[in-house]
Amino acid sequence: MSTNNKFNAQNHVDAIARDGYCIVEDAIEPALVAELQNSIDILTAQGKLPLCQNEFEGLRTSRLFNLLKYGRIFEQIPIHKKLLSVAEGVLDDGLLLSSIGAMMIHPGETAQPIHSDTQLLNLPRPHVPISLACMLAVSDYTADNGATRLVPGSHLRSEAPAYGREVPEAIAMEFSAGSALFFDSQLWHGGGANHSTKPRVGLVFAYCAGWTRPQENIMLGLPDERIRELPRRLQELLGYSIYKGQWGHIEKHDPVELLGMPAERGMVWDATAHVTSPKTSPKTSPKNNAAE
């Protein structure tokens, strides 16, 4: 659902509890949208947004993880007043930033399988919100260019969707550049097919509940040289590992690689299909609107 132009964070918090999602219209200023677009154009030209290599992420989709590493402009987004107030309303003000990246769905991309972001967690459904996703539109999101599809109310279902199952009740969320779609991580959703001649561009990030972390931050409390001396199993217990191929990665790499050790586990998304597309980034960018 979308709301009127007068922003009220509690209205959005209530919508998420009821429907599993909300759309915050004009969440950020037009000037900031333009700056984000320009930054993504530059990163694309530098080859920083390569095509993904598996069916789940999309073979005609570009993604860039760990976005704070690639420009000061992105720092503004997770703490933007409107965005953060909604997230804090759902998770409380002790929340954490769980991930932040950029994504472009290019012309010719097919629809992503409907899924739930936390369906690999061994938790009974439904449960209290533990993670809240946000898709911030840098270009308009339309049914034609791959707008996110979701199933309203599905965050309250007792089961997660079976991978690859057709979900005819999923509907496309259309909203303009500068607006944002929030949804509970339990909600059934997936990217849409892009039948247009232009990429669909946005930032994708998530907050998680502040209690989803160790009591002591031992991982940061020990110097790297001491961590390298620890038994491998203890390194894993400190966080130098990936949980279920999804949580704890650094730009899709196992954190143990920071210690100079080989990765032991890959990402779960990469198990969905083998590479059929080149690793080079598309030459087009949202700025020139060229067809693929």
C-alpha positions in Angstrom: 0.0 0.0 0.0 1.1 3.6 -0.4 0.1 6.5 1.7 -0.6 10.2 1.2 2.0 12.8 0.8 2.1 13.7 4.5 4.7 11.4 6.1 3.8 9.6 9.2 6.2 6.8 10.2 3.7 5.0 12.4 1.2 4.6 9.5 4.0 2.8 7.6 4.9 0.7 10.7 1.2 -0.3 11.0 1.0 -1.2 7.3 4.1 -3.5 7.6 2.6 -5.3 10.6 -0.7 -5.7 8.8 0.3 -6.3 5.1 4.0 -7.1 5.4 5.0 -4.1 3.4 4.6 -0.4 2.7 5.7 2.2 0.2 7.1 5.5 1.4 6.5 8.0 -1.4 9.2 10.6 -2.0 11.3 9.1 0.7 14.4 11.0 -0.4 14.9 14.3 -2.2 15.1 14.6 -6.0 18.7 16.0 -5.8 19.8 13.0 -3.8 18.2 10.7 -6.3 20.2 12.4 -9.1 23.4 12.1 -7.1 22.8 8.4 -6.5 22.1 7.9 -10.2 25.3 9.7 -11.1 27.4 7.6 -8.6 25.9 4.3 -10.0 26.6 5.5 -13.5 30.3 6.0 -12.6 30.5 2.6 -10.8 29.0 0.9 -13.8 31.5 2.6 -16.1 34.3 1.3 -13.9 33.0 -2.2 -14.1 32.0 -2.4 -10.4 28.5 -3.8 -11.2 29.1 -7.1 -12.9 26.3 -9.3 -14.1 25.4 -12.0 -11.6 26.2 -15.6 -12.3 23.3 -17.6 -11.0 19.6 -18.1 -11.6 18.5 -16.7 -8.3 20.3 -13.4 -8.5 19.6 -13.1 -12.2 21.8 -13.6 -15.2 20.7 -10.2 -16.6 21.0 -8.4 -13.2 24.0 -6.5 -11.8 24.6 -6.2 -8.1 27.2 -4.5 -5.9 27.5 -5.4 -2.3 29.1 -3.5 0.6 28.0 -0.2 -1.0 29.4 2.0 1.8 32.9 1.1 0.5 32.2 2.8 -2.9 31.2 6.4 -2.1 30.4 8.8 0.7 27.0 9.6 -1.0 25.7 6.2 0.1 26.2 7.0 3.8 23.1 9.2 3.8 20.7 6.4 2.9 20.5 4.1 5.9 20.3 7.1 8.3 17.9 9.2 6.2 15.2 10.5 8.6 12.2 9.0 6.8 13.8 5.6 6.1 15.3 5.1 9.5 12.2 6.2 11.4 10.2 3.4 9.7 12.9 0.8 10.4 13.2 1.9 14.0 9.4 1.7 14.4 9.4 -1.9 13.3 12.7 -3.1 15.0 13.4 -0.4 17.7 16.2 2.1 17.7 18.9 -0.5 18.7 18.6 -2.0 15.2 21.6 -2.8 12.9 22.3 -2.3 9.2 22.4 -5.8 7.9 23.3 -5.2 4.2 23.5 -2.4 1.6 24.0 -2.7 -2.1 23.0 -1.4 -5.5 21.1 -3.4 -8.1 20.2 -3.0 -11.8 17.8 -5.3 -13.5 18.6 -5.1 -17.2 16.3 -5.5 -20.2 15.7 -9.2 -20.9 15.9 -10.4 -17.3 13.4 -13.0 -16.3 11.3 -13.0 -13.1 13.2 -14.0 -10.0 11.8 -17.0 -8.0 9.4 -15.9 -5.2 11.1 -16.4 -1.9 11.4 -15.1 1.7 14.7 -13.5 2.7 14.9 -15.4 6.0 13.3 -18.7 4.9 16.6 -20.7 5.6 16.4 -19.8 9.3 15.0 -22.5 11.5 12.3 -20.4 13.1 8.6 -21.0 13.3 6.5 -18.8 11.1 5.1 -16.2 11.6 7.5 -14.7 14.1 8.3 -11.2 15.4 10.1 -9.1 12.8 13.9 -9.8 12.8 14.8 -8.1 9.6 13.3 -5.4 7.4 14.3 -5.0 3.7 14.1 -1.7 1.9 14.3 -1.1 -1.9 15.0 2.5 -2.7 14.1 3.4 -6.3 16.7 5.3 -8.2 14.7 4.8 -11.4 10.9 4.3 -11.5 9.8 0.8 -10.6 7.1 -0.4 -13.1 5.5 -3.7 -13.9 7.2 -3.5 -17.3 10.8 -3.0 -16.1 11.0 -5.5 -13.3 9.3 -4.0 -10.3 9.4 -6.2 -7.2 6.5 -8.6 -6.9 5.1 -9.6 -3.5 2.2 -11.4 -1.9 0.5 -9.1 0.6 0.0 -10.6 4.0 2.3 -13.6 3.3 4.6 -12.6 6.2 1.8 -14.1 8.4 1.7 -17.5 6.6 3.0 -20.5 8.5 5.2 -21.6 5.6 7.8 -20.1 3.2 7.4 -20.5 -0.5 8.8 -23.6 -2.3 11.7 -22.5 -4.5 10.6 -22.2 -8.2 6.9 -22.5 -7.4 4.6 -20.3 -9.5 2.8 -17.8 -7.3 0.0 -16.2 -9.3 -1.2 -14.0 -6.4 2.1 -12.0 -6.4 1.6 -8.4 -7.5 4.0 -5.8 -8.9 4.9 -2.9 -6.7 5.1 0.2 -8.8 6.6 3.4 -7.3 8.6 6.4 -8.5 12.3 7.2 -8.2 13.0 8.5 -4.8 10.3 6.4 -3.2 11.0 3.3 -1.1 9.4 -0.2 -0.6 9.8 -1.7 2.9 8.9 -5.3 3.7 9.2 -7.8 6.5 11.9 -10.4 5.7 9.2 -13.1 6.0 7.2 -11.7 3.1 7.0 -13.7 -0.1 8.6 -11.6 -2.9 10.9 -11.6 -5.9 12.2 -9.3 -8.6 10.1 -9.0 -11.8 11.0 -9.6 -15.5 12.3 -6.5 -17.4 10.4 -6.3 -20.7 11.4 -2.6 -21.2 14.4 -1.1 -23.0 15.9 0.4 -19.8 17.5 -0.9 -16.6 15.6 -0.8 -13.4 17.9 0.8 -10.9 17.8 0.9 -7.1 19.5 0.5 -3.8 18.7 -2.6 -1.8 19.4 -2.7 1.9 18.2 -4.3 5.1 18.1 -3.6 8.8 18.1 -6.3 11.4 17.1 -6.5 15.1 19.9 -5.3 17.4 19.7 -8.5 19.4 20.7 -10.7 16.5 24.4 -10.5 17.5 26.8 -11.9 20.1 26.8 -10.4 23.6 30.6 -9.6 23.2 32.1 -8.4 19.9 35.1 -10.7 20.2 35.7 -10.6 16.4 36.6 -6.9 16.6 38.1 -7.1 20.1 41.1 -9.3 19.1 43.9 -8.3 16.8 44.2 -10.1 13.4 47.4 -11.7 14.3 45.9 -13.3 17.4 42.8 -14.5 15.4 45.1 -16.2 12.9 46.5 -18.3 15.7 43.2 -19.6 16.8 41.8 -23.1 15.9 39.7 -22.9 12.8 36.5 -23.9 14.7 37.0 -21.1 17.1 37.5 -18.6 14.2 34.1 -19.8 12.9 32.5 -19.2 16.3 33.9 -15.6 16.3 32.2 -14.9 12.9 34.8 -15.9 10.4 32.3 -18.0 8.5 29.0 -17.8 6.5 25.8 -19.1 8.0 23.8 -21.3 5.6 25.5 -19.7 2.7 23.8 -16.3 3.2 24.6 -14.5 6.4 28.0 -13.0 7.3 29.6 -12.7 3.9 31.8 -9.8 2.7 30.9 -9.0 -0.9 30.0 -12.7 -1.4 33.3 -13.9 0.1 33.9 -15.9 3.3 35.3 -13.6 6.0 38.0 -16.2 6.6 39.7 -15.0 3.4 40.6 -11.8 5.4 42.9 -14.1 7.4 44.6 -15.3 4.3 42.8 -18.7 4.4 40.8 -20.3 1.6 37.0 -20.1 1.7 35.3 -23.3 2.9 31.7 -22.5 1.9 30.1 -20.7 -1.0 27.0 -18.6 -1.3 23.6 -20.4 -1.4 22.5 -18.3 -4.4 25.4 -19.7 -6.5 24.0 -23.2 -6.1 20.9 -22.3 -8.1 22.5 -22.5 -11.5 25.9 -22.5 -13.3 27.3 -19.6 -15.2 25.9 -19.0 -18.6 26.7 -15.3 -19.0 30.0 -13.4 -19.2 31.5 -11.8 -16.1 31.8 -8.4 -17.7 29.5 -5.5 -16.7 26.9 -4.3 -19.2 28.2 -1.3 -21.2 24.9 0.5 -20.9 24.0 2.5 -17.8 20.7 4.0 -16.6 22.0 7.4 -17.8 22.1 6.6 -21.5 19.1 4.3 -21.5 20.4 2.2 -24.3 18.8 -1.1 -25.0 20.6 -4.4 -24.3 
